[in-house]
Amino acid sequence: MALNLAEALSSIETRAEAADWRAAIRLAGAGLVAGGATTDAYTDEMIDAVEKHGPYIVIAPGVALAHSRPSPAVLTGGLSWVSLATPVEFGNKANDPVTLVIGLAAKDHDAHLQVMRALAGVLSDGPAMKRLAVADTADEVRAVLGDLAAAAA
């Protein structure tokens, strides 16, 4: 059974403001902390990963999947969703600027892959991505993602 992102998201923030990519990741990290998935240390680990490995987390045009390796800072699996009011450059020539940052905290590799499969379904659905791009509330985001999960079931 596929992961239902509408149910898996512990935090959704729409039309957020971020001065740069670090601030955008901090917003996603704050959502993971608020949802009880991670400690603040995990947010620093996500930023460190980009500083060390580059903007590999920008996985599609306009979309960053902020994450790091499983660590003691991950308390449980979790996802956060941050749509940005103003796009932010991460330094990924192919997929910048970013308007959506999804924070991922996974306890293991299998959980990471499950989220990636679910996200691939969302990212490949053009009409759903258009609806998500204009969603102004958490309820609107959940409705779109819920519709996708129901259609996939």
SULURZI-V33816 format. One record per residue. N is the residue number from 1. SS is DSSP state (@ for helix, = for strand, . for the rest). PHI is phi in whole degrees, 0 to 359 (* if undefined). BURIAL is b if it has 9 or more other C-alpha atoms within 8 Angstrom, else e. Layout:
n: <N N>
ss: <SS SS>
phi: <PHI PHI>
burial: <BURIAL BURIAL>
This chain:
n: <1 2 3 4 5 6 7 8 9 10 11 12 13 14 15 16 17 18 19 20 21 22 23 24 25 26 27 28 29 30 31 32 33 34 35 36 37 38 39 40 41 42 43 44 45 46 47 48 49 50 51 52 53 54 55 56 57 58 59 60 61 62 63 64 65 66 67 68 69 70 71 72 73 74 75 76 77 78 79 80 81 82 83 84 85 86 87 88 89 90 91 92 93 94 95 96 97 98 99 100 101 102 103 104 105 106 107 108 109 110 111 112 113 114 115 116 117 118 119 120 121 122 123 124 125 126 127 128 129 130 131 132 133 134 135 136 137 138 139 140 141 142 143 144 145 146 147 148 149 150 151 152 153>
ss: <. . . . @ @ @ @ = = = = = = = = . . . . @ @ @ @ @ @ @ @ @ @ @ @ @ @ . . . = . @ @ @ @ @ @ @ @ @ @ @ @ @ @ . . . . = = = . . = = = = . . . . . . . = . . . = = = = = = = = = = = . . . . . . . . . = = = = = = = = . . . @ @ @ @ @ @ @ @ @ @ @ @ @ @ @ . . @ @ @ @ @ @ @ @ . . . . @ @ @ @ @ @ @ @ @ @ @ @ @ @ @ .>
phi: <* 285 291 269 297 300 276 282 289 267 208 227 233 247 57 284 252 222 287 202 295 297 295 295 294 298 296 296 296 298 294 294 295 299 279 80 277 219 263 301 300 294 300 298 295 295 294 301 297 290 298 278 251 87 277 297 285 278 268 201 305 81 233 244 252 284 198 215 291 305 206 300 285 268 274 200 295 194 225 232 231 228 267 260 292 236 301 236 276 254 96 257 301 285 237 285 278 263 242 225 241 253 270 235 240 236 281 204 296 297 296 299 294 298 294 300 298 296 295 301 296 290 296 274 259 305 299 294 297 295 295 293 296 254 294 259 225 299 297 294 298 299 296 297 294 295 299 295 296 294 292 278 286>
burial: <e e b b b b e b b b b b b b b b e b e b b e b b b b b b b b b b b e b b b b b b e b b e b b b e b b e e e e b e b b b e b b b b b b b b e b e e b b b b b b b b b b b b b b b b b b e b e e b b b b b b b b b b b b b e e e b b e b b e e b e e e b b e e e e b b e b b e e b e e b e b b b b b b b e b b e e e e>
